[in-house]
């Protein structure tokens, strides 16, 4: 019994020393103060609290999920006080929360697109009638064997641009006309991460009957994304009279400025080349209306 007591006293002394050493770290002291626990309780969890401090530090210096250094990607092990105990659990970091929100938004968006229908389009806002009239005429007269211009549809965030064009695509799909909708920033990410299917994906987007490039102008512009991806797809579709649509929060003039990475002449020429292809492929219209995503 004496040996057990001595061993326990040694362990307690070592624990106190470890806790005292950890308290020299201002971040550790701040965490203990935030949890509002006394030293005797905190001392029992010294090692776990140090892990939390380490993971919080990793998060403060992290530029994104792919650089996460924590044990569980996108999460921090964090304590919650329950009486005189600390319960540790994983909580998502800001990047993980953004990722989850984007996934939820994408699922909602994909469902809306899949169910978009011409008969469900609201007709009460007269400001939208010119666009609706154009889309109805396009839907009625579309012939895949003819040169059918698409639409560069710009307007404020959430006014229904993607939904309207999706409704047209869904209507024409009943006639076995292939349509594809690509969210441009997501497409670029996918192409970067999956080079094995790169050529097949580009070839498909070049030749599909109807293509909507959704939210152009929201992507980060690089020479690769602008000239090698967007430029290649648009050139092929223009040469082969493939109907192409665009949605954007930017006017076509604003998009041109967005595509210029710096002010030198070569950059201006490359941006204008993309804009000229868009002008050849589409008619330019503005959609007015309230934000339907509020």
C-alpha positions in Angstrom: 0.0 0.0 0.0 2.9 2.3 0.8 4.4 1.8 -2.6 1.0 2.6 -4.3 0.7 5.8 -2.3 4.3 6.8 -3.2 3.7 6.1 -6.8 0.5 8.1 -6.8 2.3 11.1 -5.2 5.1 10.9 -7.9 2.5 10.8 -10.6 0.7 13.8 -9.1 3.9 15.7 -8.8 4.8 15.0 -12.5 1.3 16.1 -13.5 1.7 19.4 -11.6 5.0 20.0 -13.2 3.6 19.3 -16.7 0.7 21.6 -16.0 3.0 24.3 -14.7 5.1 24.0 -17.8 2.1 24.2 -20.1 0.9 27.4 -18.3 3.9 29.2 -19.5 2.2 29.2 -22.9 -0.1 32.2 -23.1 -2.5 30.3 -25.5 -2.8 27.5 -22.9 -3.6 29.9 -20.1 -6.1 31.7 -22.3 -7.9 28.4 -23.1 -8.1 27.5 -19.4 -9.5 31.0 -18.6 -12.0 30.7 -21.4 -13.3 27.4 -20.0 -13.6 29.0 -16.6 -12.1 26.0 -14.7 -9.8 26.0 -11.8 -6.2 24.6 -12.0 -7.0 21.4 -10.2 -9.5 20.4 -12.8 -7.5 21.7 -15.7 -4.4 19.8 -14.5 -6.1 16.5 -15.1 -6.6 17.3 -18.8 -3.2 19.0 -19.5 -2.3 16.7 -22.4 -5.7 17.0 -24.1 -5.7 20.8 -23.6 -2.3 21.0 -25.2 -3.7 19.1 -28.2 -6.5 21.7 -28.4 -4.0 24.6 -28.3 -1.9 22.9 -31.0 -4.9 22.4 -33.3 -6.2 25.9 -32.7 -2.8 27.2 -33.7 -2.8 25.0 -36.8 -6.2 26.5 -37.7 -5.1 30.1 -37.3 -2.3 29.6 -39.8 -4.2 27.4 -42.2 -5.0 28.7 -45.7 -7.5 26.0 -46.6 -8.7 22.4 -46.1 -6.1 20.8 -48.2 -3.4 22.2 -45.9 -5.1 21.0 -42.7 -2.6 19.6 -40.2 -5.1 18.5 -37.5 -5.9 14.9 -36.7 -9.4 15.0 -38.3 -9.4 17.2 -41.4 -11.4 20.3 -41.1 -12.0 19.9 -37.4 -10.5 21.0 -34.0 -10.6 18.9 -30.9 -12.3 21.2 -28.3 -13.4 20.8 -24.7 -16.7 21.6 -23.2 -17.2 21.9 -19.4 -19.7 19.6 -17.8 -19.7 20.3 -14.0 -16.1 19.4 -13.0 -15.3 17.5 -16.1 -14.1 18.4 -19.6 -15.7 16.6 -22.5 -13.6 16.7 -25.7 -15.2 16.6 -29.1 -14.5 17.6 -32.7 -15.9 20.8 -34.0 -15.7 22.0 -37.7 -13.4 24.8 -38.7 -14.5 27.7 -40.8 -13.4 26.0 -44.0 -15.3 22.8 -43.2 -18.4 24.9 -42.4 -18.1 26.7 -45.8 -17.6 23.3 -47.5 -20.7 21.9 -45.9 -22.7 25.0 -46.8 -21.6 24.8 -50.4 -22.5 21.1 -50.6 -26.0 21.8 -49.2 -26.4 24.7 -51.6 -25.3 22.5 -54.5 -27.7 19.8 -53.5 -30.5 22.3 -53.4 -29.4 23.9 -56.6 -29.1 20.5 -58.4 -32.6 19.6 -57.3 -34.0 22.9 -58.5 -32.3 22.5 -61.8 -33.6 18.9 -62.2 -37.2 20.1 -61.5 -37.1 23.4 -63.4 -40.1 23.6 -65.7 -41.4 26.2 -68.2 -44.9 25.9 -66.8 -43.7 26.8 -63.3 -42.0 30.1 -64.3 -43.5 33.1 -62.6 -45.0 35.7 -65.0 -46.0 38.4 -62.5 -42.8 40.5 -62.8 -43.1 42.4 -66.1 -39.4 43.3 -66.0 -38.6 39.6 -66.8 -41.0 39.3 -69.8 -38.5 40.2 -72.5 -36.2 37.3 -71.3 -39.1 34.9 -70.9 -40.4 35.8 -74.4 -36.9 35.1 -75.9 -36.6 31.8 -74.1 -40.1 30.7 -75.2 -39.3 31.5 -78.8 -36.0 29.7 -78.6 -37.7 26.6 -77.1 -40.3 26.6 -79.9 -38.0 27.1 -82.8 -34.8 25.2 -81.7 -33.4 22.9 -84.4 -30.2 21.1 -83.6 -29.3 21.1 -87.3 -29.3 24.9 -87.5 -27.2 27.6 -86.1 -29.1 28.6 -82.9 -27.7 31.4 -80.9 -27.8 31.0 -77.1 -28.1 33.7 -74.5 -25.6 35.6 -72.3 -27.9 36.3 -69.4 -26.6 38.6 -66.8 -28.3 40.1 -63.7 -28.1 40.4 -59.9 -27.4 37.5 -57.6 -30.3 35.0 -57.1 -32.7 36.5 -59.7 -33.4 33.1 -61.3 -31.0 33.1 -64.3 -29.9 29.5 -64.0 -33.4 28.3 -63.3 -34.9 29.8 -66.4 -32.3 28.3 -68.8 -32.5 25.0 -66.9 -36.3 25.0 -67.6 -35.5 25.4 -71.3 -33.0 22.5 -71.3 -35.5 20.3 -69.4 -38.2 21.0 -72.0 -35.9 20.3 -74.9 -34.6 17.1 -73.2 -38.1 15.6 -73.9 -37.1 15.7 -77.6 -33.8 13.8 -76.8 -31.7 17.0 -77.1 -28.7 16.7 -74.8 -28.0 19.6 -72.5 -25.3 20.1 -69.9 -25.0 22.7 -67.2 -21.6 23.4 -65.7 -20.8 25.7 -62.8 -17.6 27.2 -64.1 -15.6 27.5 -60.8 -16.5 23.9 -59.9 -15.6 22.7 -63.4 -12.2 24.2 -63.2 -11.6 22.5 -59.8 -12.7 19.2 -61.1 -10.5 19.4 -64.2 -7.5 20.2 -62.0 -8.1 17.3 -59.7 -8.9 14.6 -62.3 -6.5 14.7 -65.2 -7.4 11.1 -66.2 -10.8 12.2 -67.5 -9.7 15.7 -68.6 -9.7 15.1 -72.4 -13.1 13.2 -72.3 -14.7 15.9 -70.3 -13.5 18.7 -72.6 -14.6 16.8 -75.7 -18.1 16.3 -74.3 -18.5 19.9 -73.4 -17.3 20.9 -76.9 -19.9 18.8 -78.6 -23.0 18.5 -76.3 -26.1 20.0 -78.1 -26.8 22.6 -75.4 -24.3 24.0 -72.9 -24.8 26.4 -70.1 -21.7 27.8 -68.6 -23.1 29.0 -65.3 -21.8 31.9 -63.2 -19.0 32.9 -65.5 -17.0 35.7 -63.8 -17.1 34.0 -60.4 -14.0 31.9 -61.2 -10.4 32.9 -60.4 -8.8 33.8 -63.7 -5.6 32.1 -64.8 -4.1 31.8 -68.2 -4.9 28.0 -68.0 -8.6 28.5 -67.1 -9.2 31.4 -69.5 -7.1 30.4 -72.6 -6.8 26.6 -72.4 -10.1 25.6 -70.9 -12.7 28.3 -71.7 -11.1 29.5 -74.9 -10.8 25.9 -76.3 -14.4 25.0 -75.5 -15.8 28.2 -76.9 -13.7 28.1 -80.1 -14.9 24.6 -80.9 -18.5 25.3 -80.2 -18.4 28.5 -82.3 -16.8 26.7 -85.2 -19.4 23.9 -85.1 -22.4 26.1 -84.4 -23.1 24.6 -81.0 -25.7 26.4 -78.9 -24.1 27.9 -75.8 -25.6 29.8 -72.9 -24.0 31.8 -70.1 -25.2 33.2 -66.8 -23.3 35.9 -64.9 -23.6 38.5 -62.3 -21.4 40.7 -64.6 -22.3 42.5 -67.8 -20.3 41.4 -70.8 -18.2 44.6 -70.5 -17.5 43.8 -66.8 -16.6 40.3 -67.7 -14.0 41.5 -70.2 -12.3 43.5 -67.4 -12.5 40.4 -65.1 -10.7 38.3 -67.7 -7.8 40.7 -67.9 -5.2 39.6 -65.2 -3.1 42.7 -65.7 -3.1 45.7 -67.9 -0.6 44.7 -70.6 -1.6 44.6 -74.2 -1.3 40.8 -74.6 -3.7 40.3 -71.7 -6.3 42.7 -73.1 -6.1 40.9 -76.5 -6.7 37.5 -74.9 -9.6 38.7 -72.8 -11.2 40.3 -75.9 -10.8 37.1 -77.8 -12.9 35.3 -75.2 -15.5 38.1 -75.3 -15.7 37.9 -79.1 -16.4 34.2 -79.0 -19.2 34.8 -76.4 -20.7 37.5 -78.6 -20.6 35.2 -81.6 -22.4 32.5 -79.7 -25.0 34.5 -77.9 -27.4 37.4 -77.6 -26.9 39.6 -74.6 -29.8 40.2 -72.3 -30.3 41.4 -68.7 -32.6 39.7 -66.2 -34.2 42.0 -63.7 -35.9 40.8 -60.5 -35.7 40.3 -56.8 -33.3 37.9 -55.1 -35.2 34.6 -54.9 -32.6 33.0 -52.6 -33.3 35.2 -49.6 
